[in-house]
Amino acid sequence: QVQLVESGGGLVQAGDSLRLSCAASGHPFSNYAMGWFRQAPGKERECVAAISRSGGTTYYTESVKGRFIIFRDNTKNTVFLQMNSLKPEDTAVYYCAADRKYGTGSVDYSPGEYDYWGQGTQVTVSS
């Protein structure tokens, strides 16, 4: 069992930066690949970024490549999402999720692959 708590969301202007954090507790954090997902009103939940257990493999959805960075600190049981050059279309509730993996270098982007979810944090980007 893993408990996840997101923080760092808020209201910002287009072009600003924001860093989201997700603190994990429970089973060893390093046993889980981690992902950031977002869901906007009327939209499907999508994977924004994901990172392998070791941190050596990452995935980004096309719309955020070059703007967002996912990274993790396994010594602090925390995964981060650095969001730069924010756009109004980035407005959504952002969720972190944990995916139990046996391999250290694999990641998935499907929500159904993830085992544990945080409660979400709201990110609003004004134009």
C-alpha positions as CSV (number, residue, x, y, z in Angstrom):
1,Q,0.0,0.0,0.0
2,V,1.2,3.5,-0.9
3,Q,-0.2,6.8,0.2
4,L,0.3,9.8,-2.1
5,V,-0.1,13.5,-1.3
6,E,0.2,16.2,-4.0
7,S,1.1,19.8,-3.3
8,G,2.2,22.9,-5.2
9,G,-0.8,23.7,-7.3
10,G,-2.2,27.1,-7.6
11,L,-3.3,30.0,-9.9
12,V,-0.6,31.4,-12.2
13,Q,-0.4,33.4,-15.4
14,A,0.5,32.1,-18.8
15,G,4.2,31.8,-19.2
16,D,4.8,31.3,-15.5
17,S,6.4,28.2,-13.9
18,L,5.1,25.9,-11.2
19,R,6.5,22.9,-9.4
20,L,4.3,20.1,-8.2
21,S,5.4,17.7,-5.5
22,C,4.1,14.2,-4.5
23,A,5.1,12.7,-1.2
24,A,4.8,9.0,-0.9
25,S,4.5,6.8,2.2
26,G,4.0,3.1,2.7
27,H,6.0,0.4,0.8
28,P,9.4,1.3,-0.5
29,F,9.1,4.2,-2.9
30,S,11.9,2.9,-5.1
31,N,9.7,-0.2,-6.1
32,Y,7.3,2.1,-8.0
33,A,7.4,3.8,-11.3
34,M,5.6,7.1,-10.9
35,G,3.3,9.2,-13.1
36,W,1.7,12.6,-13.3
37,F,-1.8,12.7,-14.8
38,R,-4.2,15.5,-15.4
39,Q,-7.9,15.9,-16.0
40,A,-9.6,19.0,-17.2
41,P,-13.4,19.5,-17.1
42,G,-15.0,17.5,-19.9
43,K,-11.7,15.8,-20.8
44,E,-10.4,12.3,-20.3
45,R,-7.6,11.7,-17.8
46,E,-4.3,11.8,-19.5
47,C,-0.7,10.9,-18.6
48,V,1.4,14.0,-18.6
49,A,4.7,12.4,-17.6
50,A,6.0,9.2,-16.1
51,I,9.3,8.1,-14.6
52,S,10.8,4.7,-14.0
53,R,11.9,3.3,-10.6
54,S,15.5,4.3,-11.1
55,G,14.7,7.6,-12.7
56,G,16.6,6.6,-15.9
57,T,13.6,6.4,-18.2
58,T,10.9,9.1,-18.7
59,Y,7.8,9.6,-20.8
60,Y,6.1,12.9,-21.7
61,T,2.9,13.5,-23.6
62,E,3.6,15.4,-26.8
63,S,1.9,18.6,-25.7
64,V,4.3,19.1,-22.8
65,K,7.6,18.0,-24.3
66,G,10.2,20.7,-23.8
67,R,8.1,22.5,-21.1
68,F,7.7,20.0,-18.3
69,I,10.2,17.9,-16.5
70,I,9.5,14.9,-14.2
71,F,12.1,13.9,-11.7
72,R,12.3,11.9,-8.4
73,D,14.3,11.8,-5.3
74,N,14.2,8.3,-3.9
75,T,16.0,9.3,-0.7
76,K,13.1,11.6,0.1
77,N,10.2,9.4,-1.3
78,T,9.1,12.3,-3.5
79,V,8.4,12.8,-7.2
80,F,8.2,16.3,-8.8
81,L,6.7,17.8,-11.9
82,Q,8.4,21.0,-13.0
83,M,6.1,22.9,-15.3
84,N,7.5,25.8,-17.3
85,S,6.0,28.1,-19.9
86,L,2.5,27.3,-18.7
87,K,-0.4,27.7,-21.0
88,P,-4.1,28.1,-20.3
89,E,-4.7,24.6,-21.8
90,D,-2.6,23.2,-19.0
91,T,-5.4,24.0,-16.5
92,A,-6.5,20.8,-14.9
93,V,-6.5,18.8,-11.7
94,Y,-3.1,17.1,-11.5
95,Y,-2.7,13.7,-9.9
96,C,0.3,11.6,-9.0
97,A,0.1,7.9,-9.3
98,A,2.3,4.9,-8.4
99,D,2.8,1.8,-10.5
100,R,4.3,-1.3,-8.9
101,K,7.1,-2.5,-11.2
102,Y,9.6,-5.4,-11.0
103,G,11.8,-3.9,-13.6
104,T,13.8,-0.7,-12.8
105,G,13.7,0.8,-16.2
106,S,10.2,0.6,-17.5
107,V,7.3,3.1,-17.6
108,D,3.6,3.1,-18.6
109,Y,1.3,5.9,-19.6
110,S,-2.1,4.1,-19.3
111,P,-4.1,5.1,-16.2
112,G,-5.2,1.5,-15.8
113,E,-1.6,0.4,-15.2
114,Y,-1.3,2.5,-12.0
115,D,-2.1,1.0,-8.6
116,Y,-2.3,4.0,-6.3
117,W,-3.5,7.6,-6.7
118,G,-3.3,10.9,-4.9
119,Q,-6.2,13.2,-4.3
120,G,-5.1,15.8,-6.9
121,T,-4.1,19.4,-6.9
122,Q,-5.6,22.2,-8.9
123,V,-3.5,24.1,-11.5
124,T,-5.2,27.1,-13.1
125,V,-3.4,29.1,-15.8
126,S,-4.9,32.4,-16.7
127,S,-4.5,33.9,-20.2
